[in-house]
Amino acid sequence: MLPANRHNAMAEKTDLHPRSKHRGRYDFNGLMAASPALANFVQLNAYDDASIDFSNPQAVKALNQALLRQFYRISVWDIPAHYLCPPIPGRADYIHYLADLLASSKLTSSIEPKLIRVLDIGVGANAIYPIIGSREYGWHFVGTDIDASALANAQRIVDANIELADLIELRLQASALAIFKGIVQHKEVFQLTMCNPPFHGTLAEAQAGTQRKWHNLTKQSGSSLARNRTDVHSAKRNFGGQAHELYCDGGEQAFIERMIDESQQFATQCVWFSTLVSKAENLPHVYRALKKINAIQVKTINMAQGQKKSRIVAWTFHKISRE
């Protein structure tokens, strides 16, 4: 057993949602007990605290597997090489803030959790939002993606964790230009939609972003990857993700504007539409697009994970605020 982290008293992550299970430092002894494979990657850092090398994709995946097993009762979870490995605390925050949004709205506050239906645009190979949302709140999810291979892996996760089978459905989006079209069926109703849109506008931007992320991680961890060219190449590819996960024409702004424009065609079939907006400079464009389609109410929810700042923008075509 490793010694307890000496910095626990100072380590509460108060920027995370109050209901987050991840506000404290990682309890590596507990995580290794839940998922013994994590022990292959845990070591003492310069402060004699247990940690992992966050620039090592295999270590990050093993940490995710342990977190999902310990906190969300997910016994089997894996993703193929070169797909994005999501940071679980930040993903959980999106779910918790959506739960607050439902509770604040008179049309949804009285609905039983088991009757809540959520549409996850771009569910990916990891299915992380449906996993957390179904385990934390009992919501039903429809997850969509344009990548059949990603959906196949997400289905393997669902099939391997039997309690997810009745809560998560996966649908292939046949058109790379459509978001809700071809997915939302006639008379189908959702209380929420959610999306983590592609960040970059071009492949070159995505590659540069991956390079910066990898460089920062290796610098912070003092990783031995910096001394091994083969491992460097592998790590950067693993952190890079698939093309559609990282970029699209026009980047985040264009994707969200397209989502907003299309949402008005499904105004009666969803209570709250929502998306992450990672770039603060995109907010004026988002607000102008929402004004153009006459959204009745728009809410912006700020989020943070360490130095990373983001926000959720949610909109509705219903008069649903509490009086």
MOHULIN-V339916 format. One record per residue. N is the residue number from 1. RES is the residue in one letter. OMEGA is omega as a letter, one per 40 degrees, with the letter a starting at -180 (NA if undefined). NEAR is the number of other ideal C-beta (glycine too) atoms within 10 Angstrom. Layout:
# MOHULIN-V339916
<<N;RES;OMEGA;NEAR> <N;RES;OMEGA;NEAR>>
This chain:
# MOHULIN-V339916
<<1;M;i;8> <2;L;i;15> <3;P;i;10> <4;A;i;13> <5;N;a;20> <6;R;a;12> <7;H;a;11> <8;N;a;12> <9;A;a;8> <10;M;a;7> <11;A;a;13> <12;E;a;11> <13;K;a;15> <14;T;i;7> <15;D;i;17> <16;L;a;21> <17;H;a;21> <18;P;i;8> <19;R;a;14> <20;S;i;20> <21;K;a;17> <22;H;a;19> <23;R;i;15> <24;G;i;13> <25;R;i;19> <26;Y;i;20> <27;D;a;16> <28;F;i;23> <29;N;i;16> <30;G;a;12> <31;L;i;23> <32;M;i;21> <33;A;i;15> <34;A;a;18> <35;S;a;20> <36;P;a;10> <37;A;i;12> <38;L;a;24> <39;A;i;16> <40;N;a;12> <41;F;a;19> <42;V;i;20> <43;Q;i;13> <44;L;i;11> <45;N;a;13> <46;A;i;8> <47;Y;a;10> <48;D;i;11> <49;D;i;18> <50;A;i;21> <51;S;i;20> <52;I;i;22> <53;D;a;22> <54;F;i;16> <55;S;i;26> <56;N;a;23> <57;P;a;23> <58;Q;i;17> <59;A;i;20> <60;V;i;20> <61;K;i;20> <62;A;i;21> <63;L;i;24> <64;N;i;23> <65;Q;i;21> <66;A;i;27> <67;L;a;23> <68;L;i;24> <69;R;a;18> <70;Q;a;18> <71;F;a;19> <72;Y;i;18> <73;R;i;13> <74;I;a;22> <75;S;a;13> <76;V;i;13> <77;W;i;22> <78;D;i;13> <79;I;i;23> <80;P;i;12> <81;A;i;10> <82;H;i;15> <83;Y;a;19> <84;L;i;19> <85;C;a;18> <86;P;i;19> <87;P;a;19> <88;I;a;21> <89;P;i;19> <90;G;i;21> <91;R;i;20> <92;A;a;26> <93;D;i;24> <94;Y;i;24> <95;I;a;25> <96;H;i;20> <97;Y;i;19> <98;L;i;25> <99;A;i;19> <100;D;i;13> <101;L;i;22> <102;L;a;22> <103;A;a;11> <104;S;a;13> <105;S;a;22> <106;K;i;12> <107;L;a;16> <108;T;a;19> <109;S;a;12> <110;S;a;9> <111;I;i;14> <112;E;a;7> <113;P;a;14> <114;K;i;11> <115;L;i;11> <116;I;i;21> <117;R;a;18> <118;V;i;26> <119;L;i;26> <120;D;a;24> <121;I;a;23> <122;G;a;21> <123;V;i;28> <124;G;i;24> <125;A;a;26> <126;N;i;26> <127;A;a;30> <128;I;a;31> <129;Y;i;27> <130;P;i;27> <131;I;a;29> <132;I;a;25> <133;G;i;28> <134;S;a;24> <135;R;a;20> <136;E;a;18> <137;Y;a;16> <138;G;i;13> <139;W;i;25> <140;H;a;19> <141;F;i;26> <142;V;i;21> <143;G;a;26> <144;T;i;23> <145;D;i;22> <146;I;a;15> <147;D;a;21> <148;A;i;10> <149;S;i;12> <150;A;i;26> <151;L;i;21> <152;A;i;13> <153;N;i;18> <154;A;i;25> <155;Q;i;16> <156;R;i;15> <157;I;i;23> <158;V;a;24> <159;D;a;11> <160;A;i;14> <161;N;a;22> <162;I;a;9> <163;E;i;13> <164;L;a;19> <165;A;a;11> <166;D;a;11> <167;L;a;18> <168;I;i;26> <169;E;a;15> <170;L;a;20> <171;R;i;16> <172;L;i;14> <173;Q;a;21> <174;A;a;11> <175;S;i;10> <176;A;a;10> <177;L;a;11> <178;A;i;14> <179;I;i;26> <180;F;a;20> <181;K;a;13> <182;G;i;13> <183;I;a;19> <184;V;a;21> <185;Q;a;10> <186;H;i;5> <187;K;i;7> <188;E;a;13> <189;V;i;12> <190;F;i;21> <191;Q;a;21> <192;L;i;24> <193;T;i;28> <194;M;a;26> <195;C;i;22> <196;N;a;23> <197;P;i;21> <198;P;a;22> <199;F;a;19> <200;H;a;18> <201;G;a;17> <202;T;i;14> <203;L;a;11> <204;A;i;10> <205;E;a;14> <206;A;i;21> <207;Q;i;15> <208;A;i;12> <209;G;i;16> <210;T;i;19> <211;Q;i;13> <212;R;a;10> <213;K;a;14> <214;W;i;22> <215;H;i;13> <216;N;a;12> <217;L;a;18> <218;T;i;21> <219;K;a;11> <220;Q;a;11> <221;S;a;19> <222;G;a;12> <223;S;i;20> <224;S;i;12> <225;L;a;22> <226;A;a;16> <227;R;a;9> <228;N;a;12> <229;R;i;9> <230;T;i;8> <231;D;i;16> <232;V;a;16> <233;H;a;11> <234;S;a;17> <235;A;a;23> <236;K;i;19> <237;R;a;14> <238;N;i;21> <239;F;a;20> <240;G;a;21> <241;G;i;21> <242;Q;a;15> <243;A;a;13> <244;H;i;15> <245;E;a;22> <246;L;a;20> <247;Y;i;22> <248;C;i;21> <249;D;a;12> <250;G;i;14> <251;G;a;21> <252;E;a;24> <253;Q;a;19> <254;A;a;16> <255;F;a;23> <256;I;i;26> <257;E;i;18> <258;R;i;18> <259;M;i;20> <260;I;a;24> <261;D;a;13> <262;E;a;17> <263;S;a;23> <264;Q;i;15> <265;Q;a;12> <266;F;a;20> <267;A;a;16> <268;T;a;10> <269;Q;i;18> <270;C;i;24> <271;V;a;23> <272;W;i;24> <273;F;i;28> <274;S;i;25> <275;T;i;25> <276;L;i;20> <277;V;a;20> <278;S;a;15> <279;K;a;15> <280;A;a;11> <281;E;i;9> <282;N;a;19> <283;L;i;15> <284;P;i;10> <285;H;i;17> <286;V;a;23> <287;Y;i;16> <288;R;i;11> <289;A;i;19> <290;L;i;21> <291;K;a;11> <292;K;a;12> <293;I;i;15> <294;N;i;9> <295;A;a;20> <296;I;a;13> <297;Q;i;15> <298;V;i;14> <299;K;i;16> <300;T;a;13> <301;I;a;18> <302;N;i;11> <303;M;i;18> <304;A;i;15> <305;Q;a;17> <306;G;a;11> <307;Q;a;6> <308;K;i;11> <309;K;i;12> <310;S;i;18> <311;R;i;18> <312;I;i;20> <313;V;a;20> <314;A;i;22> <315;W;a;24> <316;T;i;23> <317;F;a;20> <318;H;i;17> <319;K;a;9> <320;I;a;18> <321;S;i;13> <322;R;i;9> <323;E;NA;3>>
